[in-house]
């Protein structure tokens, strides 16, 4: 095979498509994420193979997968993209002044529980810094981050969020959000300081969608306590969960970030060990952590 030309990594657009294919695992999913047709994605990958002089994909049964050489190429490409991101932020923040605009994408309870205090602190710490917030959850959250439409993504570690060692992102752990038990005010266990989930094995439950984070945590926590919860109502709206509990239609687990303005007829109690929780993290494109603006916002988020 002939040696690679000196400009073998010049086609960054096609490398981004290849990178997306690595994360999505199929032509169809890659096309959907990039808002392209599957044929357009195939053409991009074919063109990249032709430019490089070696195939970047190969058949594996009925699937198409990356070649080992393509995986090695992407390991280097990740570093290239990180350097480009770092250069962009270095030039944007040349004067080291924290002004400009940061766009944060966040899941709903982060907007309720984390963002208001962040905005208040930023207003006094960096009054020339603009922060815009939009609601977004994985996988759309990371699609927007990849496309440059978000500066920072706030997410819960769960299916659809990137692995902690994903080379595309610099991640900052923002700690654990514990879940407590919600009981109707007249429930017999409201007199307890702490409620073991085993004591709720015969109760009717209210939980989120089974494919969502908190719905899965409820099922997992109850399974660890030795029972499968009888989930009679499902909703991802935490205010709806609280209202159903308040009216005596079941018990529930609720993350502390969501415990804002609960009805007076709801009683909140911590659970026994092990405490159910969800991990929260901030993600930015790898290389962007050198930006003074982003460092400031991440520091404020980490101080919560």
N, C-alpha and C positions, 0 to 999 in steps of 0.2 A: 504494500500500500504506500502511495506517495506521501511525503511529509505534509503536514497541514500548512496552509499558507499563513503568513504573519497576521492577516486580518480575519482569522477564522472565527473570532468572537465579535465581529463588527455588527452583525445582524441581531441587535438586542431585541427587536420586536419579535422575531421568531423564537428567540431564546425565552422570552416571556411566555409565549404559547407553550413551548416545551416544558417550562417550569410549571405552568398551570396543569398541563397533562399529568405531570408527576403527582400533583396533589389530588387531582380529580379521579385519575385512574381509568378514564375512558374518553374516547373522542366526543361522544355525545355530551357527557357532563362538562367537558372542557368547553365545548361550543356554547353550552347554556351559560356557563359562568362568564364567558367573554362576549356574549351576545353576538355570536357568529353562527354560521351554519356548519354542520359537521364536515361538509365537503371543503369549506374554507379552512378549517383546522387541519384537515388531512393535507391540503395543498401547502399550508405553511410548514408542516413537518416534513413533507416530501422535499420542498424547496430547501429547507435547512439541511437535510441529509445530502442533497446534491451539492450545496455550498461547502459542507464540511468534508465530503468525500467518504463518509461512512454512514450507515443507517442509524437513526436515532430511535427507531421503534422496530419491533419484530413480533411476529404472530406467536401466541401462546394458547393453543387450542382455539377457542372461538374469540379470544380476546387479543388485544394489541397491547404490548408492554414495552417499557423502555429497554434499550440494550444496555449492557454493563458500561460500554463506552459513553453512552449518553448520560448515565448517572454520574460518571466521573466528571464529564463536562459540566453538568449542573452544579456539582459541588464547587467548582471554580466560579461558575456564573453567579452563584449566591454571593460570593465574596465581591464580585464585580458590582452587582446591584447594590450591595451594602455600601461600597465605596462611592458609588454615584449618589446614593441617598445622603451620605455624609457630606459630600461636596456641595450638594444642593442646599443643605441646611447651614453649612459653614458660610456660604455666600449670602444666603438670605439673612443671616444674623451677623454680618460682618462687623457692625458697630457694637455688638454685645448688649444692645438695649432690648429689653423685653417688650417689644411692641409688635403688632401684627394680629393675626387671627388664628385661633386653634379651633378646629371642629372636632367635637367628641361624639362618637356613636356609643350608645349605652342601652342596656336592657332596662325595662321599665322601673324595676325597684331600685336600680342604681340611680336613675334620675330622681326618684323619690327620696332615697336615703343618703346618697353621696353628693350629688351634683349641687344642690342648693348651698351647702356649706362651702364647697369648692368655689362657687361663683362669688360668695361673700368674701372669702379669704383672698381670692384673686383681685377683687375690686379694691381692697386696701393695700395688697402687696404689690400689684402691678396694674395700676389704673389705666395704662395705655394698651394693655393686652385685651383683645377681644376673644371671648369664648362663645362658641355656638354649639348647641346640643341638639342631637337628633336621635330618636328612638330606633334602635337596630339590634338584631340578635343574630347569632351564627345560624346558617353560614353566610347570610347576606351581609352581616357586619364586616366579615373579612374580605368579601368581594369588594365592598366599598373602600376598605382600607387599601387593598391591592391596587384599586383604580385611582388612588390619590384623592378620593372624595371625602375621606376622613383623615384626621391627623392622628387621633388616638381612639382605640376601641376598648371599651370596658365590657368584660364578658365573664361568664361563669365557666369554670372548667368542667366541660361535659362533652358529650358526643356532638361533633360539629365544630368544636373549637380546636385550635392547633395544639400539637404536642408541645411540651415545654422546651424541647430541643429543636423546634422547627426553625430552620435557618433563615426563613423569610422575616421573622419578627424578633424584636427585642421585647421581652415580657417582664413585667414587674408584678410581683405577688402583692396583692392588697389585703391579704388575710382571709379569715374564714367568716362566713355569715352563718351563725347558728340558727337552727330551727327550734321553735318552742311549740308546745301543745296549746291549741285553742279549745276552750270548753265553754258550753253555755253557762251562764251565771249560776244556775240552780243545779249544776252537776254535782254529784256526791264527792268528786275528787278535788273540787275547788279549795277545800280546806287543807290540802297537801301543799307543802313547799315545792315539791318536785314530783312529777308523775312518770312512773315507769310505763313504757308502752305496753308491756304485758297486761297492765290493768285495763287497757282499752281494746283488748282482743275481740270482745263481743260487741263493740260499738259499731254504729254506722259511720262511715268516713266520707269526708269531702277532700278531694285532691285535684291536682292539675292533670293535664293531658298526660297519658301514660308515656308518650314519647318525649315529654319535656323534662327539664332538670328536676324540678320540685316534685312532680308526679313520680318520677323514678326514685327520688330520695325517700319519699313516703313508703313506697313499696319495699325498698331495700331495708329501711330502718325497721319496718314491721317484720320483715322476713328474719332479720337478725334477732328480733325479740321472740321469734318462734311462731308467727302466725301470718296469714295473708289477710290484709284489711278488706273489709266489706265496703268497697267504694260505691256509694249510691249516687253521688253527684260529682261531676267533673267540670271544672272551670279553671282557666288560667288567670282570671281576674281576682286579685287578692281581696278587693273590697266585696266582691260577690261571695267569696269564701267566708269572710268575716260575717256578712249578713246571714248566710245560711246557718252558721254556728250560733249566732246571736238568737236566731229564732228556733233553736233546738233541733235542727235537722241533721246533726252529726257533729263529729269532732274533726280536727284537722291539725296538720303541722304547718307552721308559717315562719318564713325567714324573718329575722329581726329587722332587716332593711324595709320589709313590707309592713311593719307594725306601726303605721301612722294613722292617727284618727280612727282607732278602732271603736266600735260601739260600746257603750257602757255595760251592756249586758253580755259581754264576752270576757272570759277570764283567761289570762295567759300564764302558763306555768312551764318552767324548764323541764326537760326530760331527764331521766336517769342516764347513766353511762351505758353504751357509748352515745355521745351527743351527735345527732344528725347535723351535718353541716354541708355547705357548698363553698368551694374556693373561688375567690374573685381575683381577677388579674387585669392589668392594663397591657395592651399590645400596641406597638408602633412598628413601622418598617425598620428592619435592621439597618443601622447606620444613622437613623434619625435621632438617636439618644445624645448626640453631640450638640443639638440645638439648645441654646439657652432658654428659649421659650418652652420647649417640650420638657426640658429638665425641671423647670419651675413648676409646670403643671403636674408632672409625675411626683415631684416632692410634696406638693400640696395634697395630692390624692393619697400618698403613702402616710401622711401625717394624720389621717382620719382614724 
